[in-house]
Amino acid sequence: MTPGALDGIRILDLTAMTAGPVGTMMLGDLGADVIKVEDPKTGELSRSIGTVFVEGESSIFLSQNRNKRSVGLDLKSEDGRAAFLELARQVDVVIENFRPGTVDRLGVGYEAVKAINPRIIYASISAFGQSGPYAHLPANDPVIQAMSGLMHMTGEAEGAPVRIGSPYPDFGAAALMAFSVSTALFNRERTGQGQWIDLSLLSGALFSTIPRDGETFMNGEAPQRRGSGHPTFVPYRNYKGADGAYFFLACFTQKFWLAMCKAIGREDLIDDPRFVNNTDRCENRDALDAELEATFTKRPADEWLEILGTGNVPAAKIQDLHTALTEDPQIAHNKTVVSVNHPTAGDVRMQAHPVNYHGTPATYRRPAPRLGEHTREVLEEFGVSPEIRDRLTPEQAEA
């Protein structure tokens, strides 16, 4: 097996739910040894939530915790804390997403770990940041969507704000965390210095509003809801074919606008003074949409997509997630779906690492671990005293 880019890097994962676990899974895919520290009785929260379970295993947990080992430690106990700190003394990275201040109260925060491991990279993921007026408040992905402006700009023009269908702030934070940890590790290689990383979902979500933020700063107005439409490009939205199926058309340059008009046989629109350039089209979007909607009712969506594709116009059929994951030929070609065998749930299909590294490819070495599956193994590997090991894993204690 080709060595991963992060082979030899050891990470303690104290995260739960989505942002942290997905980020640590991405690091695990690239070769890092990710040790997931969980409450030995209840396990990480996502083990027990949701409505889809396979042989008692949560689909949520299975989908975002591959390439990890599970260690059950009660960090409120003296033995659990002592074992954690012994592990932390020897690893490269600690990642947590407790409410700000929690890890310090438990005695496993950045300062406690830094005192025994000055080179540690310690990443804290929170909703709002480690300090400030909201730091103490509970929150999750849709709360961040609401506060960041994402929800306000999503939905139909005359409708209510709508939550984005996927937990985008969570996944933005996951990617930013994997990026920041990798950057900090690179810096440590050059300087020998560890550091603390403070990452908030709110900052990540706001960063994802680029370039809408620039328009907001410049014109002093918030982006308005336009359904599938775009505030500064027209035509750029969903349209419906004669069969009722929807497709997305994206004319974000004048070249594509001209190509679209020619492809669909509406060259008359090119010379219409209302639609000469993108600024004109934005000012007269309703009139243009009416023209295009009338045209697109004449053929099924698939026929329009073939016509637009031949005309080199960006467009795509709107397909559901199941179709995308199981039937789309490009997604299949990209090997986006992998199967990992789990001892309880069997063969579990999941998404592959999203980046193809031509040299240090991602690997899928372990399924999501069972709760505490590797506790004894890891404690022995890190040299935790036999007395503490036996108290923490009495069922596995040597006779």
C-alpha positions as YAML, in Angstrom:
chain: A
units: angstrom
residues:
- id: 1
  name: MET
  ca: [0.00, 0.00, 0.00]
- id: 2
  name: THR
  ca: [1.32, 3.44, -0.98]
- id: 3
  name: PRO
  ca: [2.22, 5.50, 2.11]
- id: 4
  name: GLY
  ca: [-0.22, 8.32, 2.81]
- id: 5
  name: ALA
  ca: [0.81, 11.96, 3.01]
- id: 6
  name: LEU
  ca: [0.11, 11.90, 6.77]
- id: 7
  name: ASP
  ca: [1.58, 8.48, 7.60]
- id: 8
  name: GLY
  ca: [3.16, 8.61, 11.05]
- id: 9
  name: ILE
  ca: [0.96, 11.46, 12.28]
- id: 10
  name: ARG
  ca: [-1.10, 10.51, 15.34]
- id: 11
  name: ILE
  ca: [-4.29, 12.36, 16.19]
- id: 12
  name: LEU
  ca: [-6.57, 12.28, 19.23]
- id: 13
  name: ASP
  ca: [-10.12, 12.94, 18.09]
- id: 14
  name: LEU
  ca: [-12.46, 14.28, 20.78]
- id: 15
  name: THR
  ca: [-15.09, 15.48, 18.30]
- id: 16
  name: ALA
  ca: [-18.73, 14.59, 17.84]
- id: 17
  name: MET
  ca: [-21.54, 14.98, 15.30]
- id: 18
  name: THR
  ca: [-20.29, 16.12, 11.84]
- id: 19
  name: ALA
  ca: [-17.77, 18.96, 11.47]
- id: 20
  name: GLY
  ca: [-15.09, 17.38, 13.66]
- id: 21
  name: PRO
  ca: [-15.61, 13.72, 12.69]
- id: 22
  name: VAL
  ca: [-15.63, 14.47, 8.94]
- id: 23
  name: GLY
  ca: [-12.49, 16.59, 9.25]
- id: 24
  name: THR
  ca: [-10.63, 13.91, 11.21]
- id: 25
  name: MET
  ca: [-11.85, 11.26, 8.77]
- id: 26
  name: MET
  ca: [-10.31, 13.28, 5.92]
- id: 27
  name: LEU
  ca: [-7.00, 13.32, 7.80]
- id: 28
  name: GLY
  ca: [-7.33, 9.59, 8.47]
- id: 29
  name: ASP
  ca: [-7.93, 8.93, 4.77]
- id: 30
  name: LEU
  ca: [-4.51, 10.44, 4.11]
- id: 31
  name: GLY
  ca: [-2.72, 8.08, 6.47]
- id: 32
  name: ALA
  ca: [-3.00, 9.69, 9.91]
- id: 33
  name: ASP
  ca: [-3.62, 7.35, 12.84]
- id: 34
  name: VAL
  ca: [-6.84, 8.85, 14.23]
- id: 35
  name: ILE
  ca: [-7.76, 7.70, 17.73]
- id: 36
  name: LYS
  ca: [-11.36, 8.55, 18.54]
- id: 37
  name: VAL
  ca: [-11.82, 9.16, 22.27]
- id: 38
  name: GLU
  ca: [-15.39, 8.45, 23.37]
- id: 39
  name: ASP
  ca: [-17.43, 8.14, 26.52]
- id: 40
  name: PRO
  ca: [-17.13, 4.41, 27.31]
- id: 41
  name: LYS
  ca: [-20.85, 4.07, 28.14]
- id: 42
  name: THR
  ca: [-22.68, 6.21, 25.59]
- id: 43
  name: GLY
  ca: [-20.12, 6.74, 22.87]
- id: 44
  name: GLU
  ca: [-20.05, 9.69, 20.51]
- id: 45
  name: LEU
  ca: [-23.47, 11.35, 20.06]
- id: 46
  name: SER
  ca: [-23.91, 10.43, 16.41]
- id: 47
  name: ARG
  ca: [-23.87, 6.72, 17.32]
- id: 48
  name: SER
  ca: [-27.42, 7.08, 18.64]
- id: 49
  name: ILE
  ca: [-29.14, 9.74, 16.53]
- id: 50
  name: GLY
  ca: [-30.99, 9.68, 13.23]
- id: 51
  name: THR
  ca: [-33.51, 7.19, 11.87]
- id: 52
  name: VAL
  ca: [-31.39, 4.90, 9.69]
- id: 53
  name: PHE
  ca: [-29.53, 2.09, 11.46]
- id: 54
  name: VAL
  ca: [-27.91, -1.08, 10.11]
- id: 55
  name: GLU
  ca: [-27.69, -3.90, 12.64]
- id: 56
  name: GLY
  ca: [-27.84, -1.30, 15.39]
- id: 57
  name: GLU
  ca: [-25.15, 0.91, 13.81]
- id: 58
  name: SER
  ca: [-26.08, 4.51, 12.95]
- id: 59
  name: SER
  ca: [-25.71, 5.39, 9.27]
- id: 60
  name: ILE
  ca: [-24.59, 8.85, 10.36]
- id: 61
  name: PHE
  ca: [-21.75, 7.48, 12.46]
- id: 62
  name: LEU
  ca: [-20.73, 4.91, 9.84]
- id: 63
  name: SER
  ca: [-20.50, 7.53, 7.10]
- id: 64
  name: GLN
  ca: [-18.08, 9.87, 8.87]
- id: 65
  name: ASN
  ca: [-15.81, 7.80, 11.09]
- id: 66
  name: ARG
  ca: [-13.82, 5.41, 8.91]
- id: 67
  name: ASN
  ca: [-10.04, 5.10, 9.35]
- id: 68
  name: LYS
  ca: [-10.25, 5.59, 13.12]
- id: 69
  name: ARG
  ca: [-9.68, 3.55, 16.26]
- id: 70
  name: SER
  ca: [-12.08, 3.92, 19.18]
- id: 71
  name: VAL
  ca: [-10.89, 4.29, 22.77]
- id: 72
  name: GLY
  ca: [-13.42, 4.52, 25.58]
- id: 73
  name: LEU
  ca: [-12.27, 6.99, 28.26]
- id: 74
  name: ASP
  ca: [-14.28, 8.78, 30.92]
- id: 75
  name: LEU
  ca: [-12.47, 12.10, 31.01]
- id: 76
  name: LYS
  ca: [-14.25, 13.03, 34.24]
- id: 77
  name: SER
  ca: [-12.49, 10.18, 36.03]
- id: 78
  name: GLU
  ca: [-8.92, 10.32, 37.31]
- id: 79
  name: ASP
  ca: [-7.89, 7.22, 35.39]
- id: 80
  name: GLY
  ca: [-9.54, 8.39, 32.19]
- id: 81
  name: ARG
  ca: [-7.88, 11.78, 32.38]
- id: 82
  name: ALA
  ca: [-4.49, 10.24, 33.21]
- id: 83
  name: ALA
  ca: [-4.74, 7.86, 30.26]
- id: 84
  name: PHE
  ca: [-5.75, 10.68, 27.92]
- id: 85
  name: LEU
  ca: [-2.84, 12.85, 28.96]
- id: 86
  name: GLU
  ca: [-0.41, 9.97, 28.44]
- id: 87
  name: LEU
  ca: [-1.76, 9.59, 24.92]
- id: 88
  name: ALA
  ca: [-1.67, 13.35, 24.38]
- id: 89
  name: ARG
  ca: [1.97, 13.46, 25.48]
- id: 90
  name: GLN
  ca: [2.90, 11.28, 22.51]
- id: 91
  name: VAL
  ca: [0.60, 12.37, 19.67]
- id: 92
  name: ASP
  ca: [0.95, 15.15, 17.12]
- id: 93
  name: VAL
  ca: [-2.57, 16.59, 17.12]
- id: 94
  name: VAL
  ca: [-5.56, 16.89, 19.46]
- id: 95
  name: ILE
  ca: [-8.90, 17.99, 18.01]
- id: 96
  name: GLU
  ca: [-12.00, 18.79, 20.07]
- id: 97
  name: ASN
  ca: [-15.39, 20.42, 19.60]
- id: 98
  name: PHE
  ca: [-16.80, 20.68, 23.11]
- id: 99
  name: ARG
  ca: [-18.51, 23.87, 24.27]
- id: 100
  name: PRO
  ca: [-15.77, 26.50, 24.95]
- id: 101
  name: GLY
  ca: [-14.20, 26.01, 28.36]
- id: 102
  name: THR
  ca: [-15.22, 22.36, 28.75]
- id: 103
  name: VAL
  ca: [-11.84, 20.79, 27.98]
- id: 104
  name: ASP
  ca: [-10.16, 23.16, 30.44]
- id: 105
  name: ARG
  ca: [-12.59, 22.16, 33.20]
- id: 106
  name: LEU
  ca: [-11.84, 18.51, 32.41]
- id: 107
  name: GLY
  ca: [-8.09, 19.17, 32.64]
- id: 108
  name: VAL
  ca: [-7.39, 18.20, 29.01]
- id: 109
  name: GLY
  ca: [-7.34, 21.62, 27.33]
- id: 110
  name: TYR
  ca: [-4.58, 23.18, 25.27]
- id: 111
  name: GLU
  ca: [-2.52, 24.49, 28.18]
- id: 112
  name: ALA
  ca: [-2.65, 21.15, 30.00]
- id: 113
  name: VAL
  ca: [-1.53, 19.27, 26.88]
- id: 114
  name: LYS
  ca: [1.05, 21.86, 25.87]
- id: 115
  name: ALA
  ca: [2.68, 21.55, 29.32]
- id: 116
  name: ILE
  ca: [3.54, 17.92, 28.58]
- id: 117
  name: ASN
  ca: [3.83, 18.16, 24.79]
- id: 118
  name: PRO
  ca: [5.06, 21.61, 23.64]
- id: 119
  name: ARG
  ca: [4.96, 20.56, 19.96]
- id: 120
  name: ILE
  ca: [1.26, 19.71, 20.04]
- id: 121
  name: ILE
  ca: [-1.14, 21.01, 17.40]
- id: 122
  name: TYR
  ca: [-4.41, 21.52, 19.29]
- id: 123
  name: ALA
  ca: [-7.50, 22.39, 17.27]
- id: 124
  name: SER
  ca: [-10.75, 23.58, 18.83]
- id: 125
  name: ILE
  ca: [-13.92, 23.67, 16.73]
- id: 126
  name: SER
  ca: [-16.89, 25.61, 18.09]
- id: 127
  name: ALA
  ca: [-20.05, 27.25, 16.85]
- id: 128
  name: PHE
  ca: [-19.05, 30.86, 17.45]
- id: 129
  name: GLY
  ca: [-15.43, 30.87, 18.65]
- id: 130
  name: GLN
  ca: [-13.75, 30.40, 22.00]
- id: 131
  name: SER
  ca: [-14.73, 33.85, 23.32]
- id: 132
  name: GLY
  ca: [-17.24, 36.59, 22.69]
- id: 133
  name: PRO
  ca: [-20.92, 37.27, 23.42]
- id: 134
  name: TYR
  ca: [-22.18, 34.03, 21.82]
- id: 135
  name: ALA
  ca: [-19.40, 31.65, 22.85]
- id: 136
  name: HIS
  ca: [-21.44, 30.11, 25.67]
- id: 137
  name: LEU
  ca: [-24.54, 29.45, 23.54]
- id: 138
  name: PRO
  ca: [-25.49, 26.04, 22.13]
- id: 139
  name: ALA
  ca: [-25.72, 25.81, 18.34]
- id: 140
  name: ASN
  ca: [-25.52, 23.47, 15.37]
- id: 141
  name: ASP
  ca: [-25.36, 23.74, 11.59]
- id: 142
  name: PRO
  ca: [-28.81, 25.26, 10.86]
- id: 143
  name: VAL
  ca: [-28.39, 27.77, 13.69]
- id: 144
  name: ILE
  ca: [-25.17, 28.87, 11.97]
- id: 145
  name: GLN
  ca: [-26.97, 29.01, 8.62]
- id: 146
  name: ALA
  ca: [-29.53, 31.32, 10.24]
- id: 147
  name: MET
  ca: [-26.99, 33.64, 11.87]
- id: 148
  name: SER
  ca: [-24.55, 33.84, 8.95]
- id: 149
  name: GLY
  ca: [-27.04, 35.05, 6.34]
- id: 150
  name: LEU
  ca: [-26.98, 31.79, 4.39]
- id: 151
  name: MET
  ca: [-30.55, 30.91, 5.31]
- id: 152
  name: HIS
  ca: [-31.84, 34.42, 4.63]
- id: 153
  name: MET
  ca: [-30.59, 34.34, 1.04]
- id: 154
  name: THR
  ca: [-31.93, 30.82, 0.37]
- id: 155
  name: GLY
  ca: [-35.52, 30.17, -0.75]
- id: 156
  name: GLU
  ca: [-38.10, 31.44, -3.19]
- id: 157
  name: ALA
  ca: [-38.39, 35.20, -3.71]
- id: 158
  name: GLU
  ca: [-41.80, 35.46, -2.07]
- id: 159
  name: GLY
  ca: [-41.25, 32.64, 0.39]
- id: 160
  name: ALA
  ca: [-39.68, 32.15, 3.79]
- id: 161
  name: PRO
  ca: [-35.96, 31.59, 4.42]
- id: 162
  name: VAL
  ca: [-34.96, 27.96, 3.82]
- id: 163
  name: ARG
  ca: [-32.29, 25.75, 5.35]
- id: 164
  name: ILE
  ca: [-29.73, 24.49, 2.83]
- id: 165
  name: GLY
  ca: [-30.36, 20.78, 2.23]
- id: 166
  name: SER
  ca: [-26.90, 19.64, 3.34]
- id: 167
  name: PRO
  ca: [-25.08, 20.74, 6.53]
- id: 168
  name: TYR
  ca: [-22.83, 23.07, 4.59]
- id: 169
  name: PRO
  ca: [-21.32, 25.00, 7.53]
- id: 170
  name: ASP
  ca: [-20.36, 21.66, 9.12]
- id: 171
  name: PHE
  ca: [-18.57, 20.50, 5.99]
- id: 172
  name: GLY
  ca: [-16.94, 23.87, 5.45]
- id: 173
  name: ALA
  ca: [-15.59, 23.67, 8.99]
- id: 174
  name: ALA
  ca: [-14.43, 20.07, 8.42]
- id: 175
  name: ALA
  ca: [-12.43, 21.09, 5.35]
- id: 176
  name: LEU
  ca: [-11.03, 24.20, 7.05]
- id: 177
  name: MET
  ca: [-10.00, 22.13, 10.05]
- id: 178
  name: ALA
  ca: [-8.21, 19.54, 7.91]
- id: 179
  name: PHE
  ca: [-6.50, 22.37, 6.02]
- id: 180
  name: SER
  ca: [-5.48, 24.27, 9.17]
- id: 181
  name: VAL
  ca: [-4.14, 21.17, 10.93]
- id: 182
  name: SER
  ca: [-2.10, 20.22, 7.85]
- id: 183
  name: THR
  ca: [-0.76, 23.78, 7.61]
- id: 184
  name: ALA
  ca: [0.15, 23.82, 11.30]
- id: 185
  name: LEU
  ca: [1.96, 20.49, 10.92]
- id: 186
  name: PHE
  ca: [3.91, 21.88, 7.97]
- id: 187
  name: ASN
  ca: [4.84, 24.96, 9.99]
- id: 188
  name: ARG
  ca: [5.97, 22.76, 12.88]
- id: 189
  name: GLU
  ca: [8.28, 20.88, 10.53]
- id: 190
  name: ARG
  ca: [9.97, 24.19, 9.69]
- id: 191
  name: THR
  ca: [9.97, 25.84, 13.12]
- id: 192
  name: GLY
  ca: [9.46, 23.09, 15.71]
- id: 193
  name: GLN
  ca: [6.57, 25.08, 17.16]
- id: 194
  name: GLY
  ca: [3.13, 23.72, 17.92]
- id: 195
  name: GLN
  ca: [0.07, 25.94, 18.21]
- id: 196
  name: TRP
  ca: [-3.59, 26.23, 19.13]
- id: 197
  name: ILE
  ca: [-6.15, 26.53, 16.33]
- id: 198
  name: ASP
  ca: [-9.49, 28.25, 17.05]
- id: 199
  name: LEU
  ca: [-12.02, 27.48, 14.30]
- id: 200
  name: SER
  ca: [-15.68, 28.50, 14.37]
- id: 201
  name: LEU
  ca: [-18.53, 27.33, 12.16]
- id: 202
  name: LEU
  ca: [-19.79, 30.92, 12.05]
- id: 203
  name: SER
  ca: [-16.55, 32.26, 10.55]
- id: 204
  name: GLY
  ca: [-16.41, 29.40, 8.08]
- id: 205
  name: ALA
  ca: [-20.02, 29.92, 7.00]
- id: 206
  name: LEU
  ca: [-19.49, 33.65, 6.54]
- id: 207
  name: PHE
  ca: [-16.36, 32.94, 4.49]
- id: 208
  name: SER
  ca: [-18.48, 30.77, 2.18]
- id: 209
  name: THR
  ca: [-20.65, 33.77, 1.27]
- id: 210
  name: ILE
  ca: [-17.85, 35.14, -0.95]
- id: 211
  name: PRO
  ca: [-18.54, 36.90, -3.37]
- id: 212
  name: ARG
  ca: [-21.97, 37.90, -2.02]
- id: 213
  name: ASP
  ca: [-20.17, 39.60, 0.87]
- id: 214
  name: GLY
  ca: [-18.34, 41.93, -1.52]
- id: 215
  name: GLU
  ca: [-21.59, 43.01, -3.15]
- id: 216
  name: THR
  ca: [-23.12, 43.57, 0.29]
- id: 217
  name: PHE
  ca: [-20.23, 45.74, 1.45]
- id: 218
  name: MET
  ca: [-20.32, 47.75, -1.76]
- id: 219
  name: ASN
  ca: [-24.04, 48.39, -2.15]
- id: 220
  name: GLY
  ca: [-25.09, 48.27, 1.48]
- id: 221
  name: GLU
  ca: [-27.86, 45.73, 0.80]
- id: 222
  name: ALA
  ca: [-28.27, 42.09, 1.74]
- id: 223
  name: PRO
  ca: [-28.71, 39.55, -1.10]
- id: 224
  name: GLN
  ca: [-32.38, 38.78, -1.64]
- id: 225
  name: ARG
  ca: [-33.93, 35.36, -2.10]
- id: 226
  name: ARG
  ca: [-34.30, 34.39, -5.74]
- id: 227
  name: GLY
  ca: [-35.09, 30.69, -5.56]
- id: 228
  name: SER
  ca: [-32.66, 28.96, -7.90]
- id: 229
  name: GLY
  ca: [-31.84, 32.28, -9.56]
- id: 230
  name: HIS
  ca: [-28.70, 34.36, -9.19]
- id: 231
  name: PRO
  ca: [-28.45, 37.99, -8.08]
- id: 232
  name: THR
  ca: [-26.00, 39.04, -10.79]
- id: 233
  name: PHE
  ca: [-26.31, 36.55, -13.69]
- id: 234
  name: VAL
  ca: [-29.31, 36.01, -15.99]
- id: 235
  name: PRO
  ca: [-30.35, 33.47, -17.23]
- id: 236
  name: TYR
  ca: [-29.01, 31.41, -14.34]
- id: 237
  name: ARG
  ca: [-31.69, 29.25, -12.71]
- id: 238
  name: ASN
  ca: [-33.90, 26.16, -12.95]
- id: 239
  name: TYR
  ca: [-36.18, 25.71, -15.93]
- id: 240
  name: LYS
  ca: [-38.79, 23.03, -16.58]
- id: 241
  name: GLY
  ca: [-39.08, 20.94, -19.70]
- id: 242
  name: ALA
  ca: [-42.27, 19.70, -21.33]
- id: 243
  name: ASP
  ca: [-42.13, 16.52, -19.23]
- id: 244
  name: GLY
  ca: [-42.09, 18.46, -15.95]
- id: 245
  name: ALA
  ca: [-38.44, 17.63, -15.22]
- id: 246
  name: TYR
  ca: [-36.18, 20.47, -14.15]
- id: 247
  name: PHE
  ca: [-32.74, 21.39, -15.40]
- id: 248
  name: PHE
  ca: [-30.34, 24.17, -14.44]
- id: 249
  name: LEU
  ca: [-29.09, 26.60, -17.06]
- id: 250
  name: ALA
  ca: [-26.04, 28.75, -16.26]
- id: 251
  name: CYS
  ca: [-25.23, 31.58, -18.67]
- id: 252
  name: PHE
  ca: [-22.61, 33.36, -16.58]
- id: 253
  name: THR
  ca: [-20.74, 34.88, -19.54]
- id: 254
  name: GLN
  ca: [-21.83, 36.65, -22.72]
- id: 255
  name: LYS
  ca: [-20.34, 33.77, -24.71]
- id: 256
  name: PHE
  ca: [-22.68, 31.29, -23.08]
- id: 257
  name: TRP
  ca: [-25.66, 33.62, -23.51]
- id: 258
  name: LEU
  ca: [-25.05, 33.86, -27.25]
- id: 259
  name: ALA
  ca: [-24.43, 30.12, -27.52]
- id: 260
  name: MET
  ca: [-27.65, 29.36, -25.63]
- id: 261
  name: CYS
  ca: [-29.77, 31.60, -27.85]
- id: 262
  name: LYS
  ca: [-28.40, 29.93, -30.96]
- id: 263
  name: ALA
  ca: [-28.69, 26.40, -29.55]
- id: 264
  name: ILE
  ca: [-32.36, 26.69, -28.63]
- id: 265
  name: GLY
  ca: [-33.32, 28.56, -31.81]
- id: 266
  name: ARG
  ca: [-33.98, 31.90, -30.12]
- id: 267
  name: GLU
  ca: [-31.53, 34.13, -31.97]
- id: 268
  name: ASP
  ca: [-34.21, 36.83, -31.84]
- id: 269
  name: LEU
  ca: [-33.37, 37.33, -28.16]
- id: 270
  name: ILE
  ca: [-29.80, 38.38, -29.01]
- id: 271
  name: ASP
  ca: [-30.95, 41.61, -30.67]
- id: 272
  name: ASP
  ca: [-33.72, 42.36, -28.19]
- id: 273
  name: PRO
  ca: [-32.69, 45.67, -26.54]
- id: 274
  name: ARG
  ca: [-33.87, 44.36, -23.17]
- id: 275
  name: PHE
  ca: [-31.33, 41.52, -23.21]
- id: 276
  name: VAL
  ca: [-28.23, 42.88, -24.97]
- id: 277
  name: ASN
  ca: [-25.86, 42.36, -22.04]
- id: 278
  name: ASN
  ca: [-25.96, 40.83, -18.57]
- id: 279
  name: THR
  ca: [-26.85, 44.12, -16.88]
- id: 280
  name: ASP
  ca: [-29.83, 44.51, -19.20]
- id: 281
  name: ARG
  ca: [-30.86, 40.92, -18.61]
- id: 282
  name: CYS
  ca: [-30.72, 41.36, -14.83]
- id: 283
  name: GLU
  ca: [-32.93, 44.45, -15.08]
- id: 284
  name: ASN
  ca: [-35.41, 42.55, -17.25]
- id: 285
  name: ARG
  ca: [-35.09, 39.08, -15.77]
- id: 286
  name: ASP
  ca: [-38.85, 38.50, -15.48]
- id: 287
  name: ALA
  ca: [-39.43, 39.24, -19.14]
- id: 288
  name: LEU
  ca: [-36.54, 37.02, -20.22]
- id: 289
  name: ASP
  ca: [-37.63, 34.19, -17.94]
- id: 290
  name: ALA
  ca: [-41.10, 34.33, -19.46]
- id: 291
  name: GLU
  ca: [-39.60, 33.97, -22.95]
- id: 292
  name: LEU
  ca: [-37.38, 31.05, -21.96]
- id: 293
  name: GLU
  ca: [-40.05, 29.27, -19.93]
- id: 294
  name: ALA
  ca: [-42.36, 29.35, -22.95]
- id: 295
  name: THR
  ca: [-39.63, 27.93, -25.17]
- id: 296
  name: PHE
  ca: [-38.58, 25.18, -22.76]
- id: 297
  name: THR
  ca: [-42.14, 23.82, -22.50]
- id: 298
  name: LYS
  ca: [-41.82, 22.60, -26.09]
- id: 299
  name: ARG
  ca: [-39.39, 19.74, -25.45]
- id: 300
  name: PRO
  ca: [-38.58, 17.33, -22.57]
- id: 301
  name: ALA
  ca: [-35.73, 18.32, -20.27]
- id: 302
  name: ASP
  ca: [-33.39, 15.60, -21.57]
- id: 303
  name: GLU
  ca: [-33.77, 16.87, -25.13]
- id: 304
  name: TRP
  ca: [-32.93, 20.39, -24.05]
- id: 305
  name: LEU
  ca: [-29.89, 19.13, -22.18]
- id: 306
  name: GLU
  ca: [-28.65, 17.33, -25.28]
- id: 307
  name: ILE
  ca: [-29.19, 20.49, -27.34]
- id: 308
  name: LEU
  ca: [-27.47, 22.70, -24.77]
- id: 309
  name: GLY
  ca: [-24.59, 20.27, -24.37]
- id: 310
  name: THR
  ca: [-24.03, 20.17, -28.11]
- id: 311
  name: GLY
  ca: [-24.08, 23.96, -28.07]
- id: 312
  name: ASN
  ca: [-21.43, 24.09, -25.33]
- id: 313
  name: VAL
  ca: [-23.80, 25.71, -22.84]
- id: 314
  name: PRO
  ca: [-23.46, 24.87, -19.09]
- id: 315
  name: ALA
  ca: [-26.58, 22.99, -17.99]
- id: 316
  name: ALA
  ca: [-27.48, 19.94, -15.94]
- id: 317
  name: LYS
  ca: [-30.52, 17.91, -15.05]
- id: 318
  name: ILE
  ca: [-31.57, 18.28, -11.44]
- id: 319
  name: GLN
  ca: [-31.21, 14.83, -9.96]
- id: 320
  name: ASP
  ca: [-31.81, 13.54, -6.47]
- id: 321
  name: LEU
  ca: [-28.98, 12.36, -4.24]
- id: 322
  name: HIS
  ca: [-29.73, 8.65, -4.69]
- id: 323
  name: THR
  ca: [-29.56, 9.02, -8.46]
- id: 324
  name: ALA
  ca: [-26.36, 11.05, -8.20]
- id: 325
  name: LEU
  ca: [-24.64, 8.47, -5.99]
- id: 326
  name: THR
  ca: [-25.83, 5.33, -7.77]
- id: 327
  name: GLU
  ca: [-26.55, 6.13, -11.43]
- id: 328
  name: ASP
  ca: [-24.62, 9.18, -12.63]
- id: 329
  name: PRO
  ca: [-21.86, 8.03, -15.04]
- id: 330
  name: GLN
  ca: [-19.42, 10.85, -14.24]
- id: 331
  name: ILE
  ca: [-19.74, 10.29, -10.51]
- id: 332
  name: ALA
  ca: [-19.17, 6.58, -11.07]
- id: 333
  name: HIS
  ca: [-16.16, 7.33, -13.28]
- id: 334
  name: ASN
  ca: [-14.71, 9.53, -10.52]
- id: 335
  name: LYS
  ca: [-14.96, 6.55, -8.12]
- id: 336
  name: THR
  ca: [-16.83, 8.72, -5.66]
- id: 337
  name: VAL
  ca: [-18.39, 5.76, -3.83]
- id: 338
  name: VAL
  ca: [-16.35, 3.15, -1.95]
- id: 339
  name: SER
  ca: [-17.37, 0.13, 0.08]
- id: 340
  name: VAL
  ca: [-15.85, -0.68, 3.46]
- id: 341
  name: ASN
  ca: [-16.62, -3.89, 5.34]
- id: 342
  name: HIS
  ca: [-17.90, -3.39, 8.88]
- id: 343
  name: PRO
  ca: [-17.95, -6.36, 11.31]
- id: 344
  name: THR
  ca: [-21.55, -5.64, 12.32]
- id: 345
  name: ALA
  ca: [-23.14, -3.66, 9.50]
- id: 346
  name: GLY
  ca: [-21.48, -5.61, 6.66]
- id: 347
  name: ASP
  ca: [-20.45, -3.85, 3.44]
- id: 348
  name: VAL
  ca: [-21.09, -0.15, 3.95]
- id: 349
  name: ARG
  ca: [-21.10, 2.14, 0.94]
- id: 350
  name: MET
  ca: [-19.88, 5.67, 1.54]
- id: 351
  name: GLN
  ca: [-18.32, 8.58, -0.25]
- id: 352
  name: ALA
  ca: [-14.63, 8.42, -1.02]
- id: 353
  name: HIS
  ca: [-12.13, 11.10, -0.07]
- id: 354
  name: PRO
  ca: [-13.00, 14.02, -2.39]
- id: 355
  name: VAL
  ca: [-9.46, 14.71, -3.67]
- id: 356
  name: ASN
  ca: [-7.42, 12.47, -5.97]
- id: 357
  name: TYR
  ca: [-3.76, 12.57, -4.96]
- id: 358
  name: HIS
  ca: [-1.56, 11.22, -7.74]
- id: 359
  name: GLY
  ca: [1.26, 10.09, -5.50]
- id: 360
  name: THR
  ca: [-0.18, 9.75, -1.98]
- id: 361
  name: PRO
  ca: [-3.74, 8.59, -2.58]
- id: 362
  name: ALA
  ca: [-6.36, 8.29, 0.13]
- id: 363
  name: THR
  ca: [-6.83, 4.79, 1.52]
- id: 364
  name: TYR
  ca: [-9.72, 3.09, 3.30]
- id: 365
  name: ARG
  ca: [-8.07, 0.90, 5.91]
- id: 366
  name: ARG
  ca: [-10.70, 0.65, 8.62]
- id: 367
  name: PRO
  ca: [-14.48, 0.87, 8.88]
- id: 368
  name: ALA
  ca: [-16.02, 3.13, 11.50]
- id: 369
  name: PRO
  ca: [-15.00, 1.54, 14.83]
- id: 370
  name: ARG
  ca: [-17.28, -0.09, 17.36]
- id: 371
  name: LEU
  ca: [-17.43, 1.74, 20.67]
- id: 372
  name: GLY
  ca: [-14.22, 1.15, 22.63]
- id: 373
  name: GLU
  ca: [-13.06, -1.47, 20.14]
- id: 374
  name: HIS
  ca: [-9.40, -0.44, 20.41]
- id: 375
  name: THR
  ca: [-9.18, 0.76, 24.00]
- id: 376
  name: ARG
  ca: [-6.87, -1.95, 25.30]
- id: 377
  name: GLU
  ca: [-4.82, -2.03, 22.13]
- id: 378
  name: VAL
  ca: [-4.14, 1.72, 22.16]
- id: 379
  name: LEU
  ca: [-3.47, 1.96, 25.90]
- id: 380
  name: GLU
  ca: [-0.89, -0.81, 25.64]
- id: 381
  name: GLU
  ca: [0.65, 0.75, 22.52]
- id: 382
  name: PHE
  ca: [1.10, 4.10, 24.31]
- id: 383
  name: GLY
  ca: [2.50, 2.53, 27.46]
- id: 384
  name: VAL
  ca: [-0.32, 3.42, 29.83]
- id: 385
  name: SER
  ca: [0.35, 1.64, 33.14]
- id: 386
  name: PRO
  ca: [-1.09, -1.87, 33.52]
- id: 387
  name: GLU
  ca: [-2.98, -0.79, 36.65]
- id: 388
  name: ILE
  ca: [-4.82, 1.99, 34.81]
- id: 389
  name: ARG
  ca: [-5.41, -0.25, 31.79]
- id: 390
  name: ASP
  ca: [-7.00, -2.91, 33.95]
- id: 391
  name: ARG
  ca: [-9.24, -0.42, 35.72]
- id: 392
  name: LEU
  ca: [-10.35, 1.13, 32.43]
- id: 393
  name: THR
  ca: [-10.90, -2.19, 30.66]
- id: 394
  name: PRO
  ca: [-11.78, -4.67, 33.43]
- id: 395
  name: GLU
  ca: [-13.48, -7.01, 30.95]
- id: 396
  name: GLN
  ca: [-10.16, -7.38, 29.13]
- id: 397
  name: ALA
  ca: [-7.89, -7.39, 32.15]
- id: 398
  name: GLU
  ca: [-5.32, -10.14, 32.18]
- id: 399
  name: ALA
  ca: [-5.92, -12.91, 34.70]
...
